[in-house]
């Protein structure tokens, strides 16, 4: 009987449990494998924290947000984590695991690729609300986040119009503005600011003034947390707001750009401005039907790869097909918003 471990790494998102459920059911029902949940991402393999997963464990988890096996941003290859990769190999040997299913985003898949090169049998599944993972059209979690953001924008329209205000909506998106772009288009935003397109604050203010001159006394501005603004008298743009702290993968902690931007807009236009930060609300709650189905398809495809002995690969969505790509083609790359999508959004600016 083969033994397979499943882990979820990085930030949580809706659809993780649907994916875990699919992997476990396919492996048990069709292949009679013994399944284990690796707790709290890569930390679980470093510390040897696992639990048995059976059909009872995964019953009823399809609509639940989060992850029943926990997650973390643990980086076993970090500069302060010497010896952790060897601990992972020891845990895998001790538990006699034949394969690992790694569910996560760019950082998680980067670790998976390094471990695969060290001889670990790994199959990966793409997960991130940011939709910024190379090789796949969509990641599960993204659709739910966009729906949540769109509903928030819809609700903010009415209060913005009632008070003649500019409402700034801050959404997640460190290096890629997929959530801002899609929710902004769907919610009828008047300006969308994303990391891929640095802007000058006076250009934003002019767009809003132009809109007000047309008789529109309110505006909606959707902004990714990772935007960069070209400040006057500075050659290089930079994050508007960031924390000095970094996570295990060296990323600066972002958040709060919307509040700063709202104040800058108010000073530059004279229009009363307010900010709503959606933040982790985008990660939580029940997954959309699309994310439940996509996670399910990914989970089944990953189990099939294990059964065929095809490791070092990640399942992806291309069009409506589930295909596979090599992990080496994913590691260290980011899928950013292209001009096609941003040009669609720009038609409705101002």
RAQUIGI-V75655 format. One record per residue. N is the residue number from 1. RES is the residue in one letter. PHI is phi in whole degrees, 0 to 359 (none if undefined). PSI is psi in whole degrees, -180 to 180 (none if undefined). Layout:
n:N res:RES phi:PHI psi:PSI
n:N res:RES phi:PHI psi:PSI
This chain:
n:1 res:X phi:none psi:125
n:2 res:X phi:284 psi:148
n:3 res:X phi:244 psi:128
n:4 res:X phi:233 psi:133
n:5 res:X phi:256 psi:145
n:6 res:X phi:237 psi:134
n:7 res:X phi:224 psi:154
n:8 res:X phi:239 psi:126
n:9 res:X phi:240 psi:161
n:10 res:X phi:78 psi:-159
n:11 res:X phi:291 psi:147
n:12 res:X phi:285 psi:164
n:13 res:X phi:197 psi:160
n:14 res:X phi:296 psi:135
n:15 res:X phi:111 psi:-12
n:16 res:X phi:298 psi:-46
n:17 res:X phi:293 psi:-35
n:18 res:X phi:298 psi:-37
n:19 res:X phi:289 psi:-46
n:20 res:X phi:302 psi:-46
n:21 res:X phi:303 psi:-44
n:22 res:X phi:293 psi:-44
n:23 res:X phi:300 psi:-49
n:24 res:X phi:295 psi:-47
n:25 res:X phi:295 psi:-43
n:26 res:X phi:297 psi:-45
n:27 res:X phi:292 psi:-37
n:28 res:X phi:281 psi:-50
n:29 res:X phi:289 psi:-44
n:30 res:X phi:269 psi:-30
n:31 res:X phi:240 psi:-7
n:32 res:X phi:60 psi:39
n:33 res:X phi:276 psi:159
n:34 res:X phi:264 psi:126
n:35 res:X phi:249 psi:142
n:36 res:X phi:229 psi:139
n:37 res:X phi:266 psi:122
n:38 res:X phi:271 psi:118
n:39 res:X phi:278 psi:136
n:40 res:X phi:61 psi:45
n:41 res:X phi:66 psi:-143
n:42 res:X phi:296 psi:-24
n:43 res:X phi:301 psi:-35
n:44 res:X phi:297 psi:-38
n:45 res:X phi:284 psi:-31
n:46 res:X phi:291 psi:-42
n:47 res:X phi:261 psi:-2
n:48 res:X phi:72 psi:33
n:49 res:X phi:261 psi:108
n:50 res:X phi:220 psi:164
n:51 res:X phi:216 psi:152
n:52 res:X phi:291 psi:138
n:53 res:X phi:245 psi:125
n:54 res:X phi:229 psi:-176
n:55 res:X phi:297 psi:-31
n:56 res:X phi:290 psi:-40
n:57 res:X phi:301 psi:-38
n:58 res:X phi:262 psi:4
n:59 res:X phi:288 psi:129
n:60 res:X phi:84 psi:5
n:61 res:X phi:266 psi:-5
n:62 res:X phi:309 psi:-48
n:63 res:X phi:272 psi:-1
n:64 res:X phi:276 psi:139
n:65 res:X phi:283 psi:179
n:66 res:X phi:71 psi:-156
n:67 res:X phi:215 psi:130
n:68 res:X phi:288 psi:-12
n:69 res:X phi:251 psi:7
n:70 res:X phi:74 psi:165
n:71 res:X phi:210 psi:168
n:72 res:X phi:198 psi:167
n:73 res:X phi:261 psi:30
n:74 res:X phi:298 psi:131
n:75 res:X phi:243 psi:100
n:76 res:X phi:295 psi:-13
n:77 res:X phi:254 psi:15
n:78 res:X phi:292 psi:160
n:79 res:X phi:295 psi:-21
n:80 res:X phi:257 psi:15
n:81 res:X phi:239 psi:38
n:82 res:X phi:301 psi:132
n:83 res:X phi:94 psi:-13
n:84 res:X phi:294 psi:-41
n:85 res:X phi:302 psi:-38
n:86 res:X phi:293 psi:-36
n:87 res:X phi:296 psi:-38
n:88 res:X phi:297 psi:-46
n:89 res:X phi:298 psi:-38
n:90 res:X phi:295 psi:-42
n:91 res:X phi:296 psi:-44
n:92 res:X phi:300 psi:-42
n:93 res:X phi:292 psi:-42
n:94 res:X phi:296 psi:-40
n:95 res:X phi:275 psi:-8
n:96 res:X phi:60 psi:43
n:97 res:X phi:281 psi:131
n:98 res:X phi:274 psi:-24
n:99 res:X phi:199 psi:159
n:100 res:X phi:235 psi:136
n:101 res:X phi:256 psi:116
n:102 res:X phi:256 psi:116
n:103 res:X phi:250 psi:115
n:104 res:X phi:178 psi:-173
n:105 res:X phi:263 psi:-154
n:106 res:X phi:304 psi:-47
n:107 res:X phi:293 psi:-44
n:108 res:X phi:298 psi:-42
n:109 res:X phi:289 psi:-29
n:110 res:X phi:297 psi:-43
n:111 res:X phi:295 psi:-43
n:112 res:X phi:301 psi:-42
n:113 res:X phi:296 psi:-43
n:114 res:X phi:296 psi:-40
n:115 res:X phi:291 psi:-36
n:116 res:X phi:299 psi:-40
n:117 res:X phi:294 psi:-20
n:118 res:X phi:270 psi:4
n:119 res:X phi:105 psi:4
n:120 res:X phi:278 psi:135
n:121 res:X phi:281 psi:105
n:122 res:X phi:232 psi:139
n:123 res:X phi:235 psi:138
n:124 res:X phi:242 psi:153
n:125 res:X phi:232 psi:129
n:126 res:X phi:281 psi:129
n:127 res:X phi:218 psi:125
n:128 res:X phi:183 psi:137
n:129 res:X phi:291 psi:-20
n:130 res:X phi:284 psi:-15
n:131 res:X phi:57 psi:32
n:132 res:X phi:254 psi:19
n:133 res:X phi:269 psi:129
n:134 res:X phi:294 psi:150
n:135 res:X phi:94 psi:-14
n:136 res:X phi:233 psi:141
n:137 res:X phi:296 psi:-43
n:138 res:X phi:218 psi:149
n:139 res:X phi:250 psi:149
n:140 res:X phi:288 psi:150
n:141 res:X phi:104 psi:-33
n:142 res:X phi:293 psi:-48
n:143 res:X phi:300 psi:-42
n:144 res:X phi:297 psi:-45
n:145 res:X phi:299 psi:-42
n:146 res:X phi:295 psi:-41
n:147 res:X phi:297 psi:-42
n:148 res:X phi:296 psi:-45
n:149 res:X phi:296 psi:-40
n:150 res:X phi:297 psi:-42
n:151 res:X phi:297 psi:-40
n:152 res:X phi:297 psi:-43
n:153 res:X phi:297 psi:-44
n:154 res:X phi:304 psi:-44
n:155 res:X phi:291 psi:-36
n:156 res:X phi:288 psi:-24
n:157 res:X phi:304 psi:-46
n:158 res:X phi:292 psi:-41
n:159 res:X phi:286 psi:-33
n:160 res:X phi:297 psi:-44
n:161 res:X phi:292 psi:-37
n:162 res:X phi:295 psi:-35
n:163 res:X phi:252 psi:5
n:164 res:X phi:54 psi:50
n:165 res:X phi:247 psi:162
n:166 res:X phi:264 psi:123
n:167 res:X phi:253 psi:121
n:168 res:X phi:262 psi:125
n:169 res:X phi:248 psi:114
n:170 res:X phi:265 psi:127
n:171 res:X phi:238 psi:167
n:172 res:X phi:288 psi:157
n:173 res:X phi:147 psi:90
n:174 res:X phi:286 psi:-57
n:175 res:X phi:246 psi:-9
n:176 res:X phi:224 psi:138
n:177 res:X phi:257 psi:37
n:178 res:X phi:297 psi:-44
n:179 res:X phi:296 psi:-47
n:180 res:X phi:299 psi:-44
n:181 res:X phi:295 psi:-50
n:182 res:X phi:292 psi:-46
n:183 res:X phi:290 psi:-33
n:184 res:X phi:294 psi:-43
n:185 res:X phi:296 psi:-48
n:186 res:X phi:294 psi:-33
n:187 res:X phi:267 psi:0
n:188 res:X phi:73 psi:39
n:189 res:X phi:293 psi:150
n:190 res:X phi:267 psi:-21
n:191 res:X phi:213 psi:138
n:192 res:X phi:233 psi:124
n:193 res:X phi:245 psi:125
n:194 res:X phi:228 psi:160
n:195 res:X phi:300 psi:-30
n:196 res:X phi:289 psi:-18
n:197 res:X phi:232 psi:82
n:198 res:X phi:302 psi:141
n:199 res:X phi:228 psi:163
n:200 res:X phi:261 psi:139
n:201 res:X phi:299 psi:-32
n:202 res:X phi:292 psi:-29
n:203 res:X phi:292 psi:-39
n:204 res:X phi:296 psi:-46
n:205 res:X phi:298 psi:-39
n:206 res:X phi:294 psi:-38
n:207 res:X phi:299 psi:-42
n:208 res:X phi:289 psi:-38
n:209 res:X phi:296 psi:-41
n:210 res:X phi:299 psi:-42
n:211 res:X phi:296 psi:-43
n:212 res:X phi:294 psi:-33
n:213 res:X phi:295 psi:-26
n:214 res:X phi:279 psi:3
n:215 res:X phi:98 psi:1
n:216 res:X phi:273 psi:111
n:217 res:X phi:267 psi:10
n:218 res:X phi:216 psi:160
n:219 res:X phi:211 psi:153
n:220 res:X phi:242 psi:125
n:221 res:X phi:243 psi:119
n:222 res:X phi:257 psi:131
n:223 res:X phi:226 psi:135
n:224 res:X phi:284 psi:147
n:225 res:X phi:298 psi:-23
n:226 res:X phi:259 psi:21
n:227 res:X phi:293 psi:154
n:228 res:X phi:241 psi:137
n:229 res:X phi:243 psi:136
n:230 res:X phi:277 psi:102
n:231 res:X phi:283 psi:151
n:232 res:X phi:299 psi:143
n:233 res:X phi:67 psi:18
n:234 res:X phi:233 psi:134
n:235 res:X phi:286 psi:-36
n:236 res:X phi:250 psi:141
n:237 res:X phi:282 psi:164
n:238 res:X phi:207 psi:166
n:239 res:X phi:304 psi:138
n:240 res:X phi:292 psi:-38
n:241 res:X phi:212 psi:131
n:242 res:X phi:208 psi:155
n:243 res:X phi:269 psi:152
n:244 res:X phi:290 psi:-21
n:245 res:X phi:286 psi:153
n:246 res:X phi:233 psi:157
n:247 res:X phi:272 psi:-172
n:248 res:X phi:296 psi:-19
n:249 res:X phi:255 psi:10
n:250 res:X phi:85 psi:11
n:251 res:X phi:277 psi:135
n:252 res:X phi:290 psi:151
n:253 res:X phi:276 psi:121
n:254 res:X phi:253 psi:173
n:255 res:X phi:132 psi:137
n:256 res:X phi:105 psi:-1
n:257 res:X phi:298 psi:-34
n:258 res:X phi:298 psi:-41
n:259 res:X phi:295 psi:-44
n:260 res:X phi:297 psi:-44
n:261 res:X phi:297 psi:-41
n:262 res:X phi:299 psi:-40
n:263 res:X phi:293 psi:-40
n:264 res:X phi:295 psi:-39
n:265 res:X phi:294 psi:-43
n:266 res:X phi:298 psi:-41
n:267 res:X phi:292 psi:-37
n:268 res:X phi:278 psi:-20
n:269 res:X phi:241 psi:-25
n:270 res:X phi:84 psi:0
n:271 res:X phi:273 psi:135
n:272 res:X phi:299 psi:131
n:273 res:X phi:230 psi:145
n:274 res:X phi:225 psi:160
n:275 res:X phi:233 psi:141
n:276 res:X phi:237 psi:123
n:277 res:X phi:258 psi:115
n:278 res:X phi:279 psi:-37
n:279 res:X phi:47 psi:-130
n:280 res:X phi:289 psi:-9
n:281 res:X phi:303 psi:-33
n:282 res:X phi:294 psi:-23
n:283 res:X phi:272 psi:-20
n:284 res:X phi:262 psi:171
n:285 res:X phi:86 psi:-170
n:286 res:X phi:289 psi:133
n:287 res:X phi:288 psi:151
n:288 res:X phi:292 psi:166
n:289 res:X phi:300 psi:-40
n:290 res:X phi:300 psi:-46
n:291 res:X phi:291 psi:-35
n:292 res:X phi:297 psi:-43
n:293 res:X phi:288 psi:-43
n:294 res:X phi:296 psi:-45
n:295 res:X phi:300 psi:-39
n:296 res:X phi:296 psi:-45
n:297 res:X phi:296 psi:-43
n:298 res:X phi:299 psi:-44
n:299 res:X phi:298 psi:-44
n:300 res:X phi:294 psi:-42
n:301 res:X phi:296 psi:-38
n:302 res:X phi:295 psi:-42
n:303 res:X phi:298 psi:-38
n:304 res:X phi:294 psi:-37
n:305 res:X phi:297 psi:-42
n:306 res:X phi:299 psi:-44
n:307 res:X phi:297 psi:-33
n:308 res:X phi:274 psi:-6
n:309 res:X phi:74 psi:27
n:310 res:X phi:260 psi:97
n:311 res:X phi:253 psi:171
n:312 res:X phi:73 psi:22
n:313 res:X phi:236 psi:158
n:314 res:X phi:238 psi:136
n:315 res:X phi:282 psi:143
n:316 res:X phi:220 psi:162
n:317 res:X phi:255 psi:122
n:318 res:X phi:234 psi:111
n:319 res:X phi:66 psi:-117
n:320 res:X phi:246 psi:12
n:321 res:X phi:257 psi:144
n:322 res:X phi:266 psi:116
n:323 res:X phi:239 psi:-172
n:324 res:X phi:226 psi:151
n:325 res:X phi:225 psi:162
n:326 res:X phi:286 psi:142
n:327 res:X phi:300 psi:-31
n:328 res:X phi:296 psi:-22
n:329 res:X phi:274 psi:-2
n:330 res:X phi:253 psi:-39
n:331 res:X phi:301 psi:131
n:332 res:X phi:78 psi:11
n:333 res:X phi:239 psi:153
n:334 res:X phi:231 psi:133
n:335 res:X phi:269 psi:114
n:336 res:X phi:256 psi:166
n:337 res:X phi:291 psi:128
n:338 res:X phi:269 psi:173
n:339 res:X phi:297 psi:-29
n:340 res:X phi:304 psi:-52
n:341 res:X phi:290 psi:-41
n:342 res:X phi:291 psi:-35
n:343 res:X phi:293 psi:-32
n:344 res:X phi:297 psi:-46
n:345 res:X phi:297 psi:-40
n:346 res:X phi:296 psi:-26
n:347 res:X phi:305 psi:-28
n:348 res:X phi:254 psi:11
n:349 res:X phi:284 psi:142
n:350 res:X phi:75 psi:none
